[in-house]
Amino acid sequence: MYLKRRIYDRLVAWKDGSDLTLEVTGARQVGKTYIINKFADENFCGKIYINMQEDSGSEFLECLKKARKWEPGQDRPEKPIHKALELFDKRFLDQRDTVVIIDEIQESSVVYNLIREFTRTFECRFIVTGSYLGRILNGDFKMSAGDLTSLRVETLTFEEFADAFGLGGMFHDAGLFGESAPEDYQKLKELYELYCQIGGYPAVVTEYLETHSVQKCREKLEDVIHLFCSESIRYFDDILDAAVYDNLFCSVSRILLREKKGLDADSFSESLQRLVVHEYDSNISKAVCNRAINWLQSAGILDFAGKVSECKILDFKARSRCFFTDLGLTWYFLRKVGADKATTRGIMQENFVFLELRRRVERLNEIALETPAFATYKGGEIDFFVKSLIGGEKSYALEVKTGKGQALTGQKALEDEKVDCLVLLKGNTKGGRAVPVYTIPVYLFSKFRFDL
């Protein structure tokens, strides 16, 4: 079953506008290999696919070894990488309508270190994918700055999720401030609630489309988690049990439930270690927790929000709050540690907004700061603080509310002119505006632009 992905358009833009080798990153099971191969089949006349974790990878290394063979006193081989590709597949032609895909490139520093030659000596195009950690932990991998551009594949956004369920048109047409029919908002709200429960991993979404069973989706999500844990363990000599990672996930969820004001320097790892030691194994050290949490982030499972103190954008502290990168994971582990439904719903909505803001930071150059950030102000907290880089470059307080929750800190910051606008993001609203206060349905947040 094909799920339409927005990343496809960005792949086309790369083909049309860049000569650099393309690195496609993203967590396990987000659909990288599928979408790359589909794009290649539909946009190139020739395709060579090599997976460094499979037989094709070892076969290519053998071709490379043979093509590079040289003895002192002999002429050096000309274009050995070209020759290796010709040995690997006799149909290979070095021309613009050929693409070479090298999957799981982290398995070979030898191949990864060829990226400079891929970019500079070939007419054909190259796409590589792989895990960051395999390169981080192996000093044989060399930087390829200037020869590489990157795209990240994520789990399905809510817009893509709506497309998969035949409601993409309704999502596209829905008004932010109550302009649409009430039944449209209700349908999108119900779909958003499902999205919160099962998330956007393609295999999980496909499972629901085929079975309409949330329980089956959770079983599929558990398969994704187990696969990730199994791969992670092989990078760490001192983490020998998959249960350690499962406990780390649960501990992250407990921190989400406990902390309200953000974290002081190094306290995330310390809090995590205390929880892991208490709940599971007293032999797990702070260093192991530090490396594990960095792996969770680099592998695309977890990410961090920063903190802006007293709404002063220059008073920024990174890595002050953590979020999962898929709502299905968030729901699964919050419920696993016993969070009640009301608390879970609140954290889910914050996580949803965080992920959307992260996309704005990375792709659209629409908002400032290295990561999304929350803010403190006069003893209270604003869920997210945004400094726009478009329009009038205004400051926004974003308050994510469930039920009848009030945005008292955001209102105070607006009254004191610490922010220019207040945006209320709610699950149960049709939207409205009383400038400079804007109320919008949280599930339509990706349609909101910071230029008001």
C-alpha positions as MATLAB code, in Angstrom:
seq = 'MYLKRRIYDRLVAWKDGSDLTLEVTGARQVGKTYIINKFADENFCGKIYINMQEDSGSEFLECLKKARKWEPGQDRPEKPIHKALELFDKRFLDQRDTVVIIDEIQESSVVYNLIREFTRTFECRFIVTGSYLGRILNGDFKMSAGDLTSLRVETLTFEEFADAFGLGGMFHDAGLFGESAPEDYQKLKELYELYCQIGGYPAVVTEYLETHSVQKCREKLEDVIHLFCSESIRYFDDILDAAVYDNLFCSVSRILLREKKGLDADSFSESLQRLVVHEYDSNISKAVCNRAINWLQSAGILDFAGKVSECKILDFKARSRCFFTDLGLTWYFLRKVGADKATTRGIMQENFVFLELRRRVERLNEIALETPAFATYKGGEIDFFVKSLIGGEKSYALEVKTGKGQALTGQKALEDEKVDCLVLLKGNTKGGRAVPVYTIPVYLFSKFRFDL';
ca = [
       0.000    0.000    0.000;
       1.472    3.344   -1.065;
       1.387    6.205    1.439;
       1.934    9.598   -0.155;
       4.934   11.372    1.397;
       5.861   15.052    1.148;
       9.548   14.132    1.113;
       9.024   12.990   -2.491;
       8.788   16.609   -3.677;
      12.035   17.441   -1.899;
      13.737   14.509   -3.603;
      12.601   15.883   -6.958;
      13.934   19.317   -5.980;
      17.323   17.725   -5.187;
      17.427   15.997   -8.575;
      16.605   19.217  -10.392;
      18.674   21.625   -8.341;
      21.757   20.004   -6.802;
      24.811   18.068   -7.981;
      25.774   16.918   -4.479;
      25.465   13.382   -3.201;
      22.218   13.112   -1.223;
      22.228   11.584    2.240;
      18.779   10.478    3.402;
      18.550   10.101    7.170;
      15.802    9.084    9.560;
      14.894    6.564   12.222;
      14.382    2.891   11.521;
      11.148    1.931    9.778;
      10.148    5.430    8.635;
      10.106    4.344    4.995;
      13.462    5.662    3.729;
      14.303    2.725    1.460;
      10.793    2.497    0.018;
      10.399    6.155   -0.882;
      13.937    6.426   -2.300;
      13.446    3.419   -4.561;
      10.034    4.657   -5.699;
      11.515    8.070   -6.481;
      14.432    6.499   -8.358;
      12.195    4.202  -10.413;
       9.959    7.100  -11.447;
      12.631    9.722  -12.152;
      15.687    7.932  -13.589;
      16.244    5.627  -16.541;
      18.843    3.551  -14.717;
      19.097    2.501  -11.065;
      21.782    0.593   -9.162;
      20.810   -0.502   -5.631;
      23.434   -1.644   -3.103;
      22.660   -2.550    0.521;
      25.787   -2.716    2.667;
      24.033   -5.007    5.172;
      23.160   -7.567    2.515;
      24.951   -9.672   -0.107;
      24.928   -6.800   -2.583;
      27.121   -4.814   -0.178;
      29.799   -7.496    0.148;
      29.637   -8.075   -3.603;
      30.236   -4.390   -4.298;
      33.202   -4.377   -1.926;
      34.669   -7.302   -3.875;
      34.174   -5.384   -7.129;
      35.831   -2.339   -5.583;
      38.763   -4.413   -4.365;
      39.277   -5.922   -7.816;
      38.957   -2.563   -9.613;
      41.506   -0.961   -7.277;
      44.029   -3.767   -7.480;
      47.489   -2.350   -8.117;
      51.080   -3.412   -7.695;
      54.151   -1.154   -7.485;
      55.600   -0.475  -10.900;
      52.272   -0.874  -12.700;
      50.127    1.927  -14.074;
      47.549    3.006  -11.565;
      44.009    1.927  -12.496;
      41.933    4.679  -14.069;
      38.507    5.433  -12.612;
      38.455    2.396  -10.289;
      35.083    3.298   -8.737;
      33.516    3.538  -12.187;
      35.036    0.157  -12.982;
      33.702   -1.312   -9.718;
      30.166   -0.228  -10.585;
      30.536   -1.704  -14.076;
      31.715   -4.990  -12.549;
      28.814   -4.913  -10.083;
      26.195   -4.284  -12.793;
      27.094   -4.417  -16.480;
      24.131   -2.113  -17.237;
      25.740    0.782  -15.342;
      26.192    3.961  -17.376;
      27.722    7.087  -15.909;
      25.126    9.578  -17.101;
      22.672   12.037  -15.565;
      19.658    9.750  -15.810;
      21.345    7.036  -13.711;
      21.131    6.929   -9.909;
      23.162    4.772   -7.538;
      21.534    4.055   -4.164;
      23.788    2.830   -1.353;
      21.695    1.747    1.626;
      23.034    1.214    5.182;
      26.285    2.930    4.280;
      27.286    3.069    7.957;
      28.331   -0.577    7.596;
      31.375    0.384    5.504;
      33.753    3.264    6.160;
      35.477    2.313    2.887;
      32.348    3.089    0.868;
      31.330    6.097    2.961;
      34.724    7.684    2.388;
      34.112    7.559   -1.373;
      31.431   10.263   -1.204;
      33.863   12.949   -2.361;
      34.581   10.908   -5.505;
      30.871   10.212   -6.016;
      30.167   13.936   -6.108;
      33.219   15.153   -8.002;
      34.033   12.472  -10.585;
      30.660   11.085  -11.695;
      27.911   12.347  -13.972;
      25.356    9.994  -12.426;
      23.635   10.779   -9.119;
      24.218    9.134   -5.743;
      21.861    8.647   -2.787;
      23.166    7.157    0.469;
      21.307    6.227    3.644;
      22.448    5.032    7.039;
      22.648    5.360   10.788;
      24.644    8.180   12.343;
      25.870    6.046   15.214;
      27.837    3.626   13.069;
      29.896    6.600   11.896;
      30.108    8.399   15.227;
      31.623    5.387   16.968;
      34.051    4.561   14.172;
      36.953    6.922   13.662;
      37.567    5.553   10.157;
      34.634    7.571    8.798;
      35.717   10.898    7.296;
      33.697   14.076    7.012;
      32.335   14.904    3.549;
      31.566   18.584    4.030;
      30.823   20.326    0.744;
      30.116   17.093   -1.118;
      26.967   16.037    0.704;
      23.480   17.404    1.262;
      20.919   15.827    3.556;
      17.197   15.184    3.818;
      15.486   13.576    6.769;
      12.550   11.197    6.451;
      10.222   11.216    9.447;
       7.166    9.230   10.371;
       3.968   10.458    8.712;
       2.898   13.977    9.592;
      -0.768   14.522   10.397;
      -1.252   15.998    6.923;
       0.175   12.820    5.363;
      -1.915   10.759    7.782;
      -5.051   12.593    6.593;
      -4.056   11.848    2.987;
      -3.771    8.143    3.812;
      -7.342    8.151    5.161;
      -8.802   10.077    2.237;
      -9.168   13.334    4.166;
      -6.247   15.238    2.678;
      -8.550   17.565    0.767;
     -10.581   18.302    3.879;
      -7.393   19.052    5.826;
      -6.161   21.334    3.066;
      -9.428   23.286    2.888;
     -10.136   23.513    6.640;
     -10.106   27.059    7.992;
      -7.919   27.900   10.974;
     -10.444   30.264   12.503;
     -13.799   28.523   12.204;
     -14.562   29.121    8.529;
     -15.345   25.466    7.734;
     -18.341   23.237    8.442;
     -18.550   21.879   12.027;
     -18.650   18.298   10.763;
     -15.303   18.808    9.003;
     -13.640   19.855   12.241;
     -15.203   16.882   14.008;
     -13.900   14.416   11.410;
     -10.407   15.869   11.554;
     -10.456   15.908   15.355;
     -11.406   12.226   15.472;
      -8.659   11.420   12.975;
      -6.160   13.400   15.070;
      -7.116   11.387   18.154;
      -6.403    8.189   16.219;
      -3.091    9.662   15.027;
      -2.130   10.338   18.636;
      -2.735    6.700   19.534;
      -1.013    4.922   16.659;
       1.466    7.512   15.359;
       2.943    7.722   11.900;
       5.257    4.763   11.316;
       4.250    3.594    7.808;
       3.945   -0.073    8.832;
       1.676    0.879   11.730;
      -0.527    3.149    9.608;
      -0.801    0.452    6.948;
      -1.764   -2.062    9.634;
      -4.657    0.131   10.734;
      -5.836    0.741    7.172;
      -5.935   -3.026    6.641;
      -7.318   -4.192   10.019;
      -8.865   -1.113   11.729;
      -7.434   -2.518   14.962;
      -5.595   -0.221   17.390;
      -4.360   -3.300   19.254;
      -2.794   -4.697   16.074;
      -1.126   -1.338   15.558;
       0.395   -1.458   19.034;
       1.748   -4.917   18.329;
       3.281   -3.601   15.111;
       4.777   -0.666   17.025;
       6.292   -3.112   19.518;
       7.976   -4.843   16.568;
       9.503   -1.510   15.558;
      10.729   -0.902   19.116;
      12.243   -4.389   19.391;
      14.017   -3.961   16.061;
      15.486   -0.670   17.186;
      16.650   -2.111   20.520;
      18.258   -5.112   18.849;
      20.225   -2.868   16.494;
      21.241   -0.510   19.295;
      22.745   -3.192   21.491;
      25.411   -4.136   18.985;
      26.939   -0.656   19.284;
      27.418   -0.864   23.056;
      29.618   -3.421   24.808;
      28.215   -2.424   28.180;
      24.503   -2.699   27.313;
      23.757   -6.366   26.886;
      20.026   -6.600   27.438;
      17.217   -5.181   25.306;
      15.271   -4.606   28.514;
      17.707   -1.795   29.357;
      16.521    0.194   26.347;
      12.905   -0.543   27.127;
      13.557    0.820   30.606;
      15.265    3.893   29.174;
      12.158    4.642   27.109;
       9.961    4.260   30.163;
      12.293    6.461   32.208;
      12.127    9.186   29.561;
       8.329    8.992   29.835;
       8.513    9.366   33.616;
      10.691   12.462   33.206;
       8.111   13.892   30.799;
       5.500   13.359   33.479;
       7.552   14.806   36.342;
       9.360   17.877   35.115;
       7.614   21.194   34.590;
      10.300   23.883   34.497;
      12.879   22.253   32.293;
      16.198   20.776   33.314;
      19.425   22.238   34.624;
      22.736   21.444   32.950;
      23.388   17.705   32.841;
      20.281   16.945   34.886;
      18.586   15.020   32.100;
      21.255   12.293   32.132;
      21.396   12.366   35.914;
      17.629   12.073   36.247;
      17.593    9.313   33.686;
      20.364    7.402   35.418;
      18.620    7.667   38.797;
      15.423    6.295   37.337;
      17.151    3.468   35.452;
      19.176    2.457   38.496;
      16.126    2.555   40.737;
      13.835    0.724   38.337;
      16.164   -1.751   36.692;
      19.908   -2.179   37.219;
      22.287   -0.465   39.637;
      25.219   -1.275   37.308;
      24.103    1.188   34.622;
      26.455    4.161   34.866;
      25.913    7.815   34.034;
      28.312    7.462   31.079;
      26.231    4.622   29.641;
      23.057    6.682   30.060;
      24.730    9.653   28.373;
      25.771    7.599   25.379;
      22.422    5.853   25.200;
      20.481    9.123   25.215;
      22.784   10.597   22.539;
      22.133    7.469   20.496;
      18.376    7.863   20.956;
      18.657   11.397   19.593;
      21.038   10.647   16.715;
      18.954    7.617   15.728;
      15.865    9.799   15.411;
      13.886    8.361   18.330;
      14.148   11.275   20.744;
      14.821   15.001   20.448;
      15.163   17.997   22.728;
      13.552   21.392   23.193;
      15.423   24.378   24.551;
      14.473   26.854   27.251;
      14.114   30.654   26.989;
      14.275   32.242   30.438;
      11.888   35.112   31.171;
      11.027   35.411   27.443;
      14.529   36.725   26.696;
      15.488   35.025   23.458;
      19.227   35.471   24.069;
      18.902   33.622   27.382;
      18.606   30.230   25.727;
      19.558   26.847   27.154;
      19.631   23.805   24.889;
      18.445   20.244   25.696;
      16.083   21.305   28.468;
      13.123   19.074   27.672;
      12.784   15.840   25.750;
      10.139   14.540   23.351;
       9.681   11.387   21.316;
       9.776   11.849   17.539;
       6.614    9.823   16.906;
       3.299   10.219   18.711;
       2.690    6.474   18.668;
       5.855    5.981   20.713;
       4.826    8.758   23.094;
       1.374    7.263   23.664;
       2.734    3.724   24.001;
       5.309    4.504   26.695;
       3.212    7.035   28.619;
       0.453    4.478   28.937;
       3.006    1.785   29.786;
       4.234    3.746   32.808;
       0.663    4.333   33.969;
      -0.039    7.924   32.961;
      -3.741    8.752   33.140;
      -5.597    9.694   29.963;
      -5.896   13.401   30.756;
      -2.180   13.795   31.450;
      -1.298   11.682   28.420;
      -3.494   13.833   26.185;
      -1.774   17.015   27.366;
       1.733   15.677   26.764;
       0.696   14.259   23.397;
      -0.485   17.664   22.206;
       2.734   19.341   23.339;
       4.740   16.604   21.595;
       2.674   17.148   18.428;
       3.405   20.902   18.427;
       7.097   20.311   19.188;
       7.471   18.083   16.118;
       5.800   20.640   13.879;
       8.008   23.440   15.213;
      11.059   21.254   14.656;
      10.123   21.002   10.983;
       9.807   24.792   10.811;
      13.291   25.237   12.285;
      14.939   22.732    9.958;
      13.212   23.226    6.630;
      11.289   26.435    6.306;
      13.659   28.985    7.885;
      10.533   30.463    9.388;
      11.478   30.679   13.067;
      14.600   31.404   15.100;
      16.655   29.279   17.529;
      18.433   25.978   16.990;
      15.534   23.939   18.366;
      11.954   24.642   19.456;
      11.896   26.125   22.941;
       9.545   26.696   25.841;
       9.805   29.797   28.041;
       9.559   30.749   31.669;
       8.048   34.033   32.792;
       7.425   35.346   36.312;
       7.233   31.916   37.888;
       5.083   30.420   35.147;
       5.720   28.607   31.902;
       4.803   29.167   28.259;
       4.576   25.910   26.347;
       6.549   27.238   23.362;
       8.198   30.568   22.582;
       8.645   31.481   18.901;
      10.550   34.326   17.300;
       9.445   34.662   13.689;
      11.937   35.301   10.876;
       9.249   36.305    8.381;
       6.707   39.108    8.157;
       7.193   41.544   10.993;
       9.540   39.172   12.887;
       7.184   39.088   15.858;
       7.420   37.012   19.026;
       4.700   34.461   19.767;
       3.663   32.658   22.920;
       2.182   29.249   22.051;
      -0.022   27.678   24.709;
      -1.159   24.092   24.152;
      -4.320   23.442   26.128;
      -6.711   20.575   26.747;
     -10.114   20.868   28.382;
     -10.674   24.222   30.073;
      -7.011   24.993   30.761;
      -6.149   28.690   30.768;
      -3.037   30.292   29.315;
      -2.333   32.573   32.268;
       1.425   32.898   31.716;
       0.990   33.549   28.007;
      -1.644   36.205   28.743;
       0.679   37.867   31.255;
       3.574   37.900   28.783;
       1.276   39.474   26.170;
       0.061   42.140   28.603;
       3.653   42.958   29.569;
       4.637   43.169   25.877;
       7.133   40.337   26.170;
       5.448   38.746   23.161;
       3.524   40.276   20.279;
       0.957   37.512   19.803;
      -0.618   34.683   21.772;
      -1.584   31.485   19.952;
      -3.891   29.041   21.738;
      -3.704   25.497   20.369;
      -6.648   23.355   21.435;
      -7.984   19.961   20.512;
     -11.633   20.861   20.972;
     -12.104   24.129   19.103;
     -13.112   25.367   15.667;
     -10.759   28.318   16.016;
     -11.184   32.068   16.275;
      -9.207   35.283   16.485;
      -9.272   38.469   18.497;
      -5.972   40.032   17.380;
      -3.348   39.617   18.810;
      -4.831   36.405   20.262;
      -5.383   33.502   17.869;
      -7.141   30.249   18.723;
      -6.699   27.343   16.307;
      -7.349   23.591   16.335;
      -4.066   21.928   17.296;
      -4.371   19.391   14.459;
      -4.299   22.271   11.912;
      -1.147   23.826   13.362;
       0.982   22.927   10.330;
      -1.202   25.337    8.290;
      -0.456   28.275   10.614;
       2.225   30.753    9.507;
       4.108   33.115   11.803;
       3.525   36.208    9.699;
       0.357   37.592   11.295;
];
